[in-house]
Amino acid sequence: MLKRVSLLLLLLFIFLINIYPQNTVELLFRILKFEKSLITRTKGKINIAVVYNNNLKSSAREALKISTQINKINDKKIRNYKVSHEIILIDKNIGDKIKDACVVYVCKGIDEEKILDVAKKNKILTVASDKSYFQNVGIVIRNNDEKNKYYINVQILKDEGVNIAKELLSISKIYK
């Protein structure tokens, strides 16, 4: 009996590993599938801008990692929209560079204030994975936390014109 229960638990664990996303980009794609306002915010395709700070090696590594994860996903469509991405160096012209993006992924070492103003004005979802951004971007993705994978700042999402489905909100930690 104990062997059967152990085997069942092992099979369940293997099954769950294959169902739930394993990397940040897969978690980001899941967010976009639950975003109600995506259709009104896209301009024919979903463009993800990965913004990094060249003066910080960890920021550049994170941008490369995210870009590589996006490239590895074979089916690059969300709700029949093609997904594209670009890696963008933060500078004084960042507003012009990200204004047509649907999502801005904020890497470590970025002064998010420059991005938030543009995101609010142009209705762009801001996403990060660094804990320091928990209260400063729309959604923080934590793919190594067991309890909460998404930390959502409702007010910033509202300012950005993003409407997330209740299903995602129910499994997230919410900031108001």
MIDOSE-1310 file (N, C-alpha, C; in nm, 2 decimals, decimal comma, always signed):
residues 176
mlkr	+0,08/-0,12/+0,00/+0,00/+0,00/+0,00/+0,09/+0,13/+0,00; +0,19/+0,13/+0,08/+0,28/+0,24/+0,09/+0,35/+0,26/-0,04; +0,39/+0,15/-0,11/+0,46/+0,16/-0,24/+0,36/+0,23/-0,34; +0,24/+0,19/-0,34/+0,14/+0,24/-0,43/+0,12/+0,39/-0,41
vsll	+0,11/+0,43/-0,29/+0,09/+0,57/-0,25/+0,22/+0,65/-0,30; +0,33/+0,60/-0,27/+0,46/+0,67/-0,31/+0,47/+0,68/-0,46; +0,43/+0,57/-0,53/+0,43/+0,58/-0,68/+0,33/+0,68/-0,73; +0,21/+0,68/-0,67/+0,11/+0,78/-0,71/+0,16/+0,92/-0,69
llll	+0,22/+0,95/-0,57/+0,27/+1,08/-0,55/+0,38/+1,12/-0,64; +0,47/+1,02/-0,68/+0,58/+1,05/-0,77/+0,52/+1,08/-0,91; +0,42/+1,01/-0,95/+0,36/+1,03/-1,08/+0,28/+1,17/-1,08; +0,22/+1,20/-0,97/+0,15/+1,33/-0,96/+0,25/+1,44/-0,97
fifl	+0,37/+1,43/-0,90/+0,47/+1,53/-0,90/+0,52/+1,55/-1,04; +0,55/+1,44/-1,12/+0,60/+1,45/-1,25/+0,50/+1,52/-1,34; +0,37/+1,48/-1,32/+0,26/+1,55/-1,40/+0,25/+1,70/-1,38; +0,26/+1,74/-1,25/+0,26/+1,88/-1,22/+0,37/+1,96/-1,27
iniy	+0,49/+1,90/-1,27/+0,61/+1,96/-1,33/+0,59/+2,00/-1,47; +0,53/+1,91/-1,55/+0,50/+1,93/-1,69/+0,39/+2,02/-1,72; +0,30/+2,04/-1,63/+0,19/+2,13/-1,65/+0,23/+2,28/-1,62; +0,29/+2,30/-1,51/+0,32/+2,44/-1,47/+0,45/+2,49/-1,54
pqnt	+0,45/+2,61/-1,58/+0,56/+2,67/-1,65/+0,69/+2,67/-1,56; +0,80/+2,65/-1,62/+0,93/+2,64/-1,55/+1,01/+2,76/-1,56; +0,99/+2,85/-1,65/+1,07/+2,97/-1,66/+0,99/+3,10/-1,66; +1,06/+3,21/-1,65/+1,00/+3,34/-1,64/+0,91/+3,37/-1,77
vell	+0,96/+3,34/-1,88/+0,89/+3,37/-2,01/+0,76/+3,29/-2,02; +0,77/+3,16/-1,98/+0,64/+3,08/-1,98/+0,54/+3,14/-1,88; +0,59/+3,19/-1,77/+0,50/+3,26/-1,68/+0,44/+3,39/-1,73; +0,53/+3,46/-1,80/+0,48/+3,58/-1,87/+0,38/+3,55/-1,98
fril	+0,40/+3,45/-2,06/+0,30/+3,41/-2,16/+0,17/+3,38/-2,09; +0,17/+3,31/-1,98/+0,05/+3,28/-1,91/-0,02/+3,40/-1,87; +0,05/+3,50/-1,82/-0,01/+3,63/-1,78/-0,09/+3,69/-1,90; -0,02/+3,69/-2,02/-0,08/+3,75/-2,14/-0,21/+3,67/-2,18
kfek	-0,21/+3,54/-2,16/-0,33/+3,47/-2,19/-0,45/+3,50/-2,10; -0,42/+3,55/-1,98/-0,52/+3,59/-1,88/-0,55/+3,74/-1,89; -0,49/+3,81/-1,97/-0,51/+3,96/-1,98/-0,63/+3,99/-2,07; -0,73/+4,05/-2,01/-0,85/+4,08/-2,08/-0,83/+4,20/-2,18
slit	-0,74/+4,29/-2,15/-0,73/+4,41/-2,23/-0,62/+4,39/-2,34; -0,57/+4,27/-2,36/-0,46/+4,25/-2,46/-0,50/+4,29/-2,60; -0,62/+4,25/-2,64/-0,67/+4,27/-2,77/-0,67/+4,42/-2,81; -0,71/+4,50/-2,71/-0,72/+4,65/-2,74/-0,58/+4,72/-2,73
rtkg	-0,49/+4,65/-2,67/-0,35/+4,71/-2,65/-0,26/+4,67/-2,76; -0,29/+4,56/-2,83/-0,19/+4,51/-2,94/-0,21/+4,59/-3,06; -0,11/+4,60/-3,14/-0,12/+4,66/-3,27/-0,08/+4,56/-3,38; -0,16/+4,45/-3,38/-0,14/+4,34/-3,47/-0,04/+4,23/-3,43
kini	+0,04/+4,26/-3,33/+0,13/+4,16/-3,27/+0,17/+4,20/-3,13; +0,22/+4,11/-3,06/+0,26/+4,13/-2,92/+0,41/+4,15/-2,92; +0,45/+4,28/-2,89/+0,60/+4,31/-2,89/+0,64/+4,32/-2,75; +0,74/+4,25/-2,71/+0,80/+4,25/-2,57/+0,93/+4,32/-2,58
avvy	+0,94/+4,43/-2,51/+1,06/+4,51/-2,50/+1,14/+4,47/-2,37; +1,25/+4,41/-2,38/+1,34/+4,37/-2,27/+1,44/+4,48/-2,25; +1,42/+4,56/-2,14/+1,50/+4,68/-2,11/+1,61/+4,64/-2,01; +1,73/+4,68/-2,04/+1,84/+4,64/-1,95/+1,94/+4,76/-1,93
nnnl	+2,02/+4,75/-1,83/+2,12/+4,85/-1,80/+2,26/+4,80/-1,84; +2,33/+4,85/-1,94/+2,45/+4,80/-1,98/+2,57/+4,82/-1,88; +2,55/+4,91/-1,79/+2,65/+4,93/-1,68/+2,65/+4,82/-1,57; +2,55/+4,74/-1,58/+2,53/+4,63/-1,48/+2,53/+4,50/-1,55
kssa	+2,64/+4,41/-1,52/+2,65/+4,28/-1,59/+2,53/+4,19/-1,56; +2,47/+4,20/-1,44/+2,36/+4,11/-1,41/+2,24/+4,15/-1,49; +2,22/+4,28/-1,52/+2,11/+4,33/-1,60/+2,12/+4,28/-1,74; +2,24/+4,29/-1,80/+2,27/+4,24/-1,94/+2,25/+4,09/-1,94
real	+2,29/+4,01/-1,84/+2,27/+3,87/-1,84/+2,13/+3,83/-1,83; +2,05/+3,91/-1,75/+1,91/+3,88/-1,74/+1,84/+3,90/-1,87; +1,87/+4,01/-1,94/+1,81/+4,04/-2,07/+1,84/+3,93/-2,17; +1,97/+3,88/-2,17/+2,00/+3,77/-2,26/+1,93/+3,65/-2,23
kist	+1,91/+3,62/-2,10/+1,84/+3,50/-2,06/+1,69/+3,51/-2,10; +1,63/+3,62/-2,08/+1,49/+3,63/-2,12/+1,47/+3,62/-2,27; +1,56/+3,68/-2,34/+1,56/+3,68/-2,49/+1,57/+3,53/-2,54; +1,67/+3,46/-2,47/+1,69/+3,32/-2,51/+1,57/+3,24/-2,48
qink	+1,50/+3,26/-2,36/+1,38/+3,19/-2,33/+1,27/+3,21/-2,43; +1,25/+3,34/-2,47/+1,15/+3,37/-2,57/+1,18/+3,29/-2,70; +1,31/+3,29/-2,74/+1,35/+3,22/-2,87/+1,32/+3,07/-2,86; +1,33/+3,01/-2,74/+1,31/+2,87/-2,73/+1,17/+2,82/-2,74
indk	+1,07/+2,91/-2,72/+0,93/+2,88/-2,72/+0,89/+2,86/-2,87; +0,86/+2,74/-2,91/+0,83/+2,71/-3,05/+0,70/+2,78/-3,10; +0,60/+2,78/-3,02/+0,47/+2,84/-3,06/+0,47/+2,98/-3,01; +0,51/+3,07/-3,09/+0,52/+3,21/-3,04/+0,39/+3,29/-3,07
kirn	+0,28/+3,23/-3,04/+0,15/+3,30/-3,06/+0,08/+3,30/-2,93; +0,01/+3,41/-2,90/-0,08/+3,42/-2,79/-0,21/+3,48/-2,84; -0,32/+3,40/-2,83/-0,45/+3,44/-2,88/-0,44/+3,48/-3,03; -0,37/+3,40/-3,10/-0,35/+3,42/-3,25/-0,27/+3,54/-3,28
ykvs	-0,20/+3,60/-3,19/-0,11/+3,72/-3,22/+0,03/+3,67/-3,21; +0,11/+3,70/-3,31/+0,25/+3,67/-3,32/+0,32/+3,75/-3,21; +0,42/+3,68/-3,15/+0,50/+3,74/-3,04/+0,64/+3,77/-3,09; +0,68/+3,90/-3,07/+0,82/+3,93/-3,11/+0,88/+4,00/-2,99
heii	+1,01/+4,02/-2,99/+1,08/+4,08/-2,88/+1,20/+4,16/-2,93; +1,24/+4,25/-2,85/+1,37/+4,32/-2,87/+1,44/+4,35/-2,74; +1,57/+4,35/-2,74/+1,64/+4,39/-2,62/+1,68/+4,53/-2,64; +1,65/+4,61/-2,54/+1,67/+4,76/-2,55/+1,76/+4,81/-2,44
lidk	+1,86/+4,88/-2,47/+1,95/+4,94/-2,37/+1,88/+5,07/-2,32; +1,87/+5,08/-2,19/+1,81/+5,20/-2,13/+1,90/+5,32/-2,15; +1,84/+5,43/-2,20/+1,91/+5,56/-2,22/+1,81/+5,67/-2,22; +1,85/+5,79/-2,25/+1,76/+5,90/-2,24/+1,65/+5,90/-2,35
nigd	+1,66/+5,82/-2,45/+1,55/+5,80/-2,55/+1,47/+5,68/-2,53; +1,46/+5,63/-2,41/+1,39/+5,50/-2,38/+1,24/+5,51/-2,41; +1,19/+5,63/-2,39/+1,04/+5,65/-2,42/+1,01/+5,62/-2,57; +1,09/+5,67/-2,66/+1,07/+5,65/-2,80/+1,09/+5,50/-2,84
kikd	+1,18/+5,44/-2,77/+1,21/+5,30/-2,80/+1,11/+5,20/-2,76; +1,04/+5,23/-2,65/+0,94/+5,13/-2,60/+0,79/+5,17/-2,62; +0,77/+5,28/-2,68/+0,63/+5,33/-2,69/+0,54/+5,24/-2,77; +0,59/+5,16/-2,86/+0,51/+5,07/-2,94/+0,50/+4,92/-2,88
acvv	+0,57/+4,90/-2,77/+0,57/+4,77/-2,71/+0,43/+4,74/-2,64; +0,40/+4,62/-2,63/+0,28/+4,57/-2,56/+0,32/+4,54/-2,41; +0,44/+4,49/-2,39/+0,49/+4,45/-2,26/+0,64/+4,51/-2,25; +0,67/+4,56/-2,14/+0,81/+4,60/-2,11/+0,86/+4,51/-1,99
yvck	+0,96/+4,43/-2,02/+1,02/+4,35/-1,92/+1,14/+4,43/-1,86; +1,13/+4,46/-1,73/+1,23/+4,55/-1,67/+1,34/+4,46/-1,60; +1,46/+4,46/-1,65/+1,57/+4,39/-1,59/+1,63/+4,46/-1,47; +1,71/+4,39/-1,40/+1,77/+4,45/-1,28/+1,85/+4,58/-1,31
gide	+1,86/+4,67/-1,22/+1,94/+4,79/-1,23/+1,88/+4,90/-1,32; +1,75/+4,89/-1,34/+1,68/+4,99/-1,42/+1,61/+5,09/-1,33; +1,62/+5,22/-1,36/+1,54/+5,32/-1,29/+1,40/+5,31/-1,35; +1,31/+5,24/-1,29/+1,18/+5,21/-1,34/+1,09/+5,34/-1,36
ekil	+1,12/+5,45/-1,30/+1,04/+5,57/-1,31/+1,04/+5,62/-1,46; +1,15/+5,61/-1,53/+1,15/+5,65/-1,67/+1,06/+5,56/-1,75; +1,05/+5,43/-1,72/+0,97/+5,34/-1,79/+0,82/+5,35/-1,76; +0,79/+5,37/-1,63/+0,65/+5,38/-1,58/+0,58/+5,49/-1,64
dvak	+0,64/+5,61/-1,66/+0,57/+5,72/-1,72/+0,53/+5,69/-1,87; +0,62/+5,63/-1,94/+0,59/+5,59/-2,08/+0,48/+5,48/-2,08; +0,49/+5,38/-1,99/+0,40/+5,27/-1,98/+0,26/+5,32/-1,96; +0,24/+5,41/-1,86/+0,11/+5,47/-1,83/+0,05/+5,54/-1,95
knki	+0,14/+5,62/-2,01/+0,09/+5,70/-2,13/+0,05/+5,62/-2,25; +0,12/+5,51/-2,27/+0,10/+5,43/-2,39/+0,03/+5,29/-2,36; -0,01/+5,28/-2,24/-0,09/+5,15/-2,20/+0,00/+5,03/-2,23; +0,11/+5,02/-2,16/+0,21/+4,91/-2,17/+0,22/+4,84/-2,04
ltva	+0,21/+4,71/-2,04/+0,22/+4,63/-1,92/+0,37/+4,62/-1,88; +0,40/+4,65/-1,75/+0,54/+4,64/-1,70/+0,55/+4,52/-1,62; +0,66/+4,44/-1,65/+0,68/+4,31/-1,58/+0,83/+4,31/-1,54; +0,86/+4,25/-1,43/+0,99/+4,22/-1,38/+1,00/+4,09/-1,30
sdks	+1,12/+4,05/-1,27/+1,13/+3,93/-1,18/+1,21/+3,96/-1,06; +1,26/+4,08/-1,05/+1,34/+4,13/-0,93/+1,25/+4,17/-0,82; +1,27/+4,12/-0,70/+1,19/+4,15/-0,59/+1,19/+4,30/-0,55; +1,29/+4,37/-0,59/+1,29/+4,51/-0,55/+1,19/+4,59/-0,63
yfqn	+1,13/+4,53/-0,73/+1,03/+4,60/-0,81/+0,88/+4,57/-0,77; +0,87/+4,49/-0,66/+0,73/+4,45/-0,62/+0,63/+4,56/-0,62; +0,66/+4,68/-0,57/+0,56/+4,78/-0,56/+0,58/+4,89/-0,67; +0,66/+4,86/-0,77/+0,69/+4,97/-0,87/+0,66/+4,93/-1,02
vgiv	+0,62/+4,80/-1,04/+0,58/+4,76/-1,18/+0,45/+4,69/-1,16; +0,38/+4,67/-1,28/+0,25/+4,61/-1,28/+0,26/+4,47/-1,22; +0,35/+4,38/-1,27/+0,35/+4,24/-1,22/+0,50/+4,20/-1,21; +0,53/+4,14/-1,09/+0,66/+4,07/-1,07/+0,63/+3,92/-1,08
irnn	+0,72/+3,86/-1,16/+0,71/+3,71/-1,17/+0,82/+3,65/-1,09; +0,79/+3,56/-1,00/+0,89/+3,49/-0,92/+0,87/+3,34/-0,95; +0,96/+3,28/-1,03/+0,95/+3,14/-1,07/+1,02/+3,05/-0,98; +1,07/+3,10/-0,87/+1,13/+3,01/-0,77/+1,06/+3,01/-0,64
dekn	+0,95/+3,09/-0,62/+0,87/+3,09/-0,50/+0,76/+2,98/-0,51; +0,74/+2,91/-0,41/+0,64/+2,80/-0,41/+0,50/+2,86/-0,40; +0,48/+2,95/-0,31/+0,35/+3,00/-0,27/+0,29/+3,09/-0,38; +0,36/+3,20/-0,41/+0,32/+3,30/-0,51/+0,41/+3,31/-0,62
kyyi	+0,36/+3,30/-0,74/+0,44/+3,32/-0,86/+0,42/+3,46/-0,92; +0,31/+3,52/-0,89/+0,28/+3,65/-0,94/+0,26/+3,75/-0,82; +0,32/+3,87/-0,83/+0,29/+3,98/-0,74/+0,24/+4,09/-0,82; +0,12/+4,13/-0,80/+0,05/+4,22/-0,89/+0,02/+4,35/-0,81
nvqi	+0,05/+4,46/-0,87/+0,02/+4,59/-0,82/-0,10/+4,65/-0,90; -0,21/+4,64/-0,84/-0,34/+4,67/-0,90/-0,35/+4,81/-0,95; -0,30/+4,90/-0,87/-0,30/+5,04/-0,91/-0,22/+5,07/-1,04; -0,10/+5,01/-1,04/-0,01/+5,03/-1,16/-0,08/+4,97/-1,28
lkde	-0,13/+4,85/-1,27/-0,20/+4,79/-1,38/-0,32/+4,88/-1,43; -0,39/+4,93/-1,34/-0,50/+5,02/-1,38/-0,45/+5,14/-1,45; -0,34/+5,20/-1,40/-0,28/+5,32/-1,47/-0,23/+5,28/-1,61; -0,18/+5,15/-1,63/-0,13/+5,11/-1,76/-0,24/+5,06/-1,85
gvni	-0,36/+5,06/-1,80/-0,47/+5,01/-1,89/-0,48/+4,86/-1,90; -0,43/+4,79/-1,81/-0,42/+4,64/-1,82/-0,53/+4,59/-1,73; -0,60/+4,49/-1,78/-0,71/+4,42/-1,70/-0,68/+4,27/-1,70; -0,64/+4,23/-1,58/-0,61/+4,09/-1,56/-0,73/+4,01/-1,51
akel	-0,75/+3,89/-1,57/-0,86/+3,80/-1,53/-0,85/+3,76/-1,38; -0,97/+3,74/-1,32/-0,98/+3,70/-1,18/-0,91/+3,57/-1,15; -0,90/+3,48/-1,25/-0,83/+3,35/-1,23/-0,69/+3,38/-1,19; -0,62/+3,47/-1,26/-0,48/+3,50/-1,23/-0,47/+3,58/-1,10
lsis	-0,56/+3,67/-1,07/-0,56/+3,75/-0,95/-0,57/+3,66/-0,83; -0,65/+3,55/-0,84/-0,68/+3,47/-0,73/-0,56/+3,39/-0,68; -0,46/+3,37/-0,77/-0,34/+3,29/-0,73/-0,22/+3,38/-0,72; -0,24/+3,51/-0,70/-0,13/+3,61/-0,70/-0,14/+3,68/-0,56
kiyk	-0,02/+3,74/-0,53/-0,02/+3,83/-0,41/-0,05/+3,97/-0,47; -0,14/+4,04/-0,41/-0,19/+4,17/-0,46/-0,14/+4,28/-0,37; -0,09/+4,39/-0,44/-0,06/+4,52/-0,38/-0,16/+4,62/-0,43; -0,21/+4,70/-0,34/-0,30/+4,80/-0,38/-0,25/+4,94/-0,36
